[in-house]
Amino acid sequence: AQKITQTQPGMFVQEKEAVTLDCTYDTSDPSYGLFWYKQPSSGEMIFLIYQGSYDQQNATEGRYSLNFQKARKSANLVISASQLGDSAMYFCAMREGESGFNKFYFGSGTKLNVKP
Amino acid sequence: EPEVTQTPSHQVTQMGQEVILRCVPISNHLYFYWYRQILGQKVEFLVSFYNNEISEKSEIFDDQFSVERPDGSNFTLKIRSTKLEDSAMYFCASSIDRNNQPQHFGDGTRLSIL
């Protein structure tokens, strides 16, 4: 089974609108962390936001927020007030367990296009 | 802000040749990783490294691959005899610990095998 599933290969959003990128995960470990990364066309991987499995509140970082629904095993990324520079691939990733050495499992990514 | 640096940005190599990809992790980080991303596909874990030894590796990381931290700053990935299917973007990452901190990625090395 896939550890991380991103079901939206591509998304379009109008500039200044909000957009939600979906991510579901699969783990039986009670301790895990969920991360979102942005990959522009230039190829680098940019860390955006983190959510821990024990965190009570949804993570927020500027225009990024994470809609964490633990029972549904989903960790959707919400980008508010989209900008043209947000056009990129977005990857959801998971680290599971406390005894492991932080190996990340990545989803297949969602390509976001922001339209002017 | 400190960052992970990778060299070269693009490496073109003949099939069967050895290649070494270099990375300088963030200086106070203790955990180091290599990932691979074949064009158009997702990022795949290769290996993690801590305290001068491999702590975990994936099934992709076979005997053709090796990692080394030859000095206090560099972290290298060696592919001994490259195959066409080794063509990919290779990312180095580092983290300060193994729990809640994100892994910081370098800009990647694009490896093209001819």
Chai-1 contact restraints between the chains, C-beta under 6 A:
chainA,res_idxA,chainB,res_idxB,connection_type,confidence,min_distance_angstrom,max_distance_angstrom,comment,restraint_id
A,G33,B,N100,contact,1.0,0.0,6.0,A-B,restraint_1
A,F35,B,P102,contact,1.0,0.0,6.0,A-B,restraint_2
A,G43,B,G108,contact,1.0,0.0,6.0,A-B,restraint_3
A,E44,B,D107,contact,1.0,0.0,6.0,A-B,restraint_4
A,M45,B,F105,contact,1.0,0.0,6.0,A-B,restraint_5
A,F47,B,P102,contact,1.0,0.0,6.0,A-B,restraint_6
A,Y50,B,P102,contact,1.0,0.0,6.0,A-B,restraint_7
A,G52,B,N100,contact,1.0,0.0,6.0,A-B,restraint_8
A,F101,B,S48,contact,1.0,0.0,6.0,A-B,restraint_9
A,F101,B,S55,contact,1.0,0.0,6.0,A-B,restraint_10
A,F101,B,E56,contact,1.0,0.0,6.0,A-B,restraint_11
A,F101,B,R98,contact,1.0,0.0,6.0,A-B,restraint_12
A,N102,B,R98,contact,1.0,0.0,6.0,A-B,restraint_13
A,K103,B,F45,contact,1.0,0.0,6.0,A-B,restraint_14
A,K103,B,S48,contact,1.0,0.0,6.0,A-B,restraint_15
A,K103,B,E56,contact,1.0,0.0,6.0,A-B,restraint_16
A,F106,B,K42,contact,1.0,0.0,6.0,A-B,restraint_17
A,F106,B,V43,contact,1.0,0.0,6.0,A-B,restraint_18
A,S108,B,K42,contact,1.0,0.0,6.0,A-B,restraint_19
